[in-house]
């Protein structure tokens, strides 16, 4: 069970390994100065990302790939961060006029608010949340996923001798690289899913992950329009920039279309550890957040 879901990305002492799983493969960072970053592809159909059915279709191949990262001769379990695909976990932001200070009263309230919007039973899911003060109100970031989906992602790592004490999603980790004043929108592509996240002053205000039928700029724009409308309606201000991640060779065309249609600054996500892409952006975000790795 992913008890570390949505935990703070930094921990004490820091883990020696960070893993990010996608349909394309497994990215890994090993502690060092600088960290050693690698990527191992997975055969097609090994992972099929979904919030409602088993994501790991090829457990044997997945386990073999993960086992190859295990340090030789180590008997003690190695602490690790596990970053799972965005579409495997439902992440949303709930607004509350008031939020009780006692966790025993918080959790039932969060479960009640979110259960009707889920495509699965919240009672058989792992749920984590954290509260962000918003004046006299509260914005509560909630992450929820079926227990079995997360357990299947974790199983090969535990079998290989890793202890995934922190489990989070790629987009939440990527947000560690989206900093600055005002309102920003992260547009993150990974495989066949697009995640749009609105951030104001470091606080997450909106998170949407959806399947896309094409990767043309027009489709990206069609999803950005309601995202901008949300920001203007709920935050009383227009986003000042869009941060792109995972678009590869399409990035230039997408950037030009966004600038033309929305009249906003567009820039790529950046990391001092390398070029964040569809398969390692969360990993790069974690490295940016960790003071020591």
Secondary structure as UniProt FT lines:
FT   TURN            3..6
FT   STRAND          17..21
FT   STRAND          25..30
FT   STRAND          36..41
FT   TURN            44..45
FT   HELIX           59..67
FT   TURN            68..69
FT   TURN            72..73
FT   STRAND          78..84
FT   HELIX           86..88
FT   STRAND          90..96
FT   HELIX           103..114
FT   HELIX           115..117
FT   HELIX           122..124
FT   STRAND          125..134
FT   TURN            135..136
FT   STRAND          137..146
FT   HELIX           147..159
FT   TURN            160..161
FT   STRAND          162..169
FT   HELIX           170..174
FT   HELIX           175..177
FT   STRAND          183..190
FT   TURN            191..192
FT   STRAND          193..200
FT   TURN            201..202
FT   STRAND          203..211
FT   HELIX           217..234
FT   STRAND          241..245
FT   HELIX           248..250
FT   HELIX           251..262
FT   STRAND          265..268
FT   TURN            272..273
FT   TURN            278..280
FT   HELIX           281..289
//
